[in-house]
């Protein structure tokens, strides 16, 4: 099995495993998740109280010490997620379920409602807690933190991310 262009940051029994859609070209080049300067993932984590300070993308391997991890639905880096095919997203969903079953995070947070809808064949899904579990984990569809996502501001992301450690229903 070929190495992933951007390795997962994962450990057993995490509180939350964040799942991006796929790596940006810059993230793959730098070898760190959410590396684009306009991405709001790192500030949102801190403002949500999930990390004691704002981490830099280069510190992504530190996430497990805070009970967090990060992966992607699709491994292939692209300029935009719109370049991914539905078949890639569906195949990524199968691999993600296997990863989640192996590492057993309490919560899986898929960061991107459109990717969730396509990858998991849930065309009418809304943001928030999903009725099904992926790999046994409580699953939440959350907004993508990309700076290109103008629908949600940093404060919205922080508020939603803060809820991810709530007790599993």
Beta strands, then each sheet from edge to edge (+ up, - down):
strand 1: 16-24
strand 2: 68-78
strand 3: 107-111
strand 4: 128-129
strand 5: 138-142
sheet 1: 2+ 1+ 3+ 5+ 4-
end
